[in-house]
Amino acid sequence: MQKDNSSNQEWIDGLKSEFNQEDLAKLFNYPSIGQLFSEKEISNLEEFFAKLTATNENLERVIRYGNQSEAEKATRASQAIKITLEFLRNLEEMQTANEKK
């Protein structure tokens, strides 16, 4: 069990070293999922999709043109964004289907 905590801490320390305060501030500018789906206007949701899509496109460039270390990190981040986009699209479809009932 101690080994797992140690590796978790190493992972957290690695993340801290990769992100600066500006990166973290940008992260917290994203609205919560609840806010995205509770508002009548879908513009916030569409804007969120656009931000994630643009971020993923930038990561794809890093994957293609960055060094191996950067490309590996960008690949993991890109996979996370793709999963998030799929999750949000599924929620959107479920909400739309629920509204039609």
N, C-alpha and C positions, 0 to 999 in steps of 0.2 A: 504494500500500500504506500509506503514511503516513496518508493521509486516513481509511482504514478504522480504523486504530489510534486516531486522534484521535476519531472518532465513537464507537467502542467505549468509550473512556475517558469521554466525555461522558455516554454512556448509563449507565455504572457510577456516575459521580458523581451523576447524577440519581436513581438508585435509592438511593444512600446518603443523599441528602437526604430522600427520601420515607419511609424506614424508620428507626425509632429502635431502641435496644437491646432494648426490650421486644418489639417486633415480631419482631426476629430471634430472640430467645429462644423465642417461641411457635413460630416456624418449625422450630426444631431440636427441639421436643418431639414432632414427628411421628416415628413409628418408620420404620425403613428398610423398603423394599418386601420385602426378603428376610425380615425378621422377621415381617412381616404374613402371609406365606404359609408360613413354615416351622413355625409353631406349630400344635399340634393344635386348640386352641380358636380359633374364628373371631371371638371377641368383640373382639379388637384390630382386626381388619379391619373389622368392623361399626362400631366406634367411629370409625375413620379415615374411613369413608364418611360417617358422621354429621357429623363435624367439617367435612369438605369441603363437604358439602351445606349445612350451616348457614352456612359462610363464603360460599358462592355465593349463598344467599338474601340475605345482608347486602349483597353486591355488587349484586344486582339492585335493591335499594332505593336504593343510591347511583346506579345508572344511571337510575332513574326520577325521583329527587328531588334529586340533587346538581347542582352547576353543570356546565357543559360540560366543563371540564378534569377534574373528578372523575369524571364519567360516562365519559369516554374511557378513563381509567386503569382504572376498574372494569370496563369492557367487555373490555379486554384480559385482565385478571386472571380474569374470569369465563370467558372462552373457554379459558384455560389450565386452570382447574379442571375444566371440562366434558371437556376432552381427557384429563386425568388420571383422572377418574372412569370414562370410557369405557375407557381403558387398563387400569385396575385390574379393571373388570368382565370384560374380555376375558381377563385373566390368571386371574381366579377361575373363569371358565367352562372355560378350558383345564385348570386344575388339577382341577376336578370331573370333567371328561371323562377325564383321565388316571387318576384314582383309580378310576373305574369299570371300567377295563380289567383 
